């Protein structure tokens, strides 16, 4: 038997995350003078870091993928926050 309500909840969650990602992206990439790329935090306008490691000197693909992953994590955190899950 198909759980239509379960499927609807999943679709709603995915739609909510997609909307949040489209609405505001906290992390983006910026080219460095040396020809490499950095991930930038829009809140601080500084280079982002993960566990104390600055995200500088990256190749373009790695920088874009990392920014996308950080934006997804931020969207998930925000979705949980709005639902009351902390």
Residue pairs with C-beta under 8 A, 6 or more apart in sequence:
13 79
16 79
17 72
17 75
17 76
17 79
20 75
20 78
20 79
21 71
21 72
21 75
25 42
25 67
25 71
26 41
26 42
26 43
26 70
26 71
26 74
27 39
27 40
27 41
27 42
27 48
27 66
27 67
27 70
27 71
27 74
28 39
28 40
28 42
28 67
29 37
29 38
29 39
29 40
29 60
29 63
29 64
29 67
30 37
30 38
30 40
31 37
32 38
32 56
32 57
34 57
36 56
36 57
36 58
36 59
37 58
37 59
37 60
37 62
37 63
37 64
38 47
38 48
38 54
38 55
38 56
38 57
38 58
38 63
39 47
39 48
39 55
39 58
39 63
39 66
39 67
39 70
40 46
40 47
40 48
41 47
41 48
47 54
47 55
47 56
48 54
48 55
48 67
48 70
49 55
50 66
50 70
55 63
55 66
58 66
80 86
